[in-house]
Amino acid sequence: MSKTSKLLLATLGAAAVGVVAGILLAPDKGSNTRKKINKKTHEAWDYLADLVLAKKEEAEDAIDDALQAGEKLAKKAEDKLKEAKAQL
């Protein structure tokens, strides 16, 4: 896992703990507090799901780019080999 990913996860975790602590310490009825926690939890999961989906798409794009580059390189090598054989 990269340093950026670790930092992002640590930041999100700290933010989540801060939000929950703030809600729990706020002077409000228990039912309202539970609703707020539930709402914030769903928002956090939605955000994380979007983040994971975006990273997955980035990874798929990078893989596609690498495959295309590999195919071009293989074609170039094949052409060079044909040229070398023709010169023999």
Secondary structure, DSSP 8 states (H G I E B T S, - for coil): --HHHHHHHHHHHHHHHHHHHHHHHSS--HHHHHHHHHHHHHHHHHHHHHHHHHHHHHHHHHHHHHHHHHHHHHHHHHHHHHHHHHH-
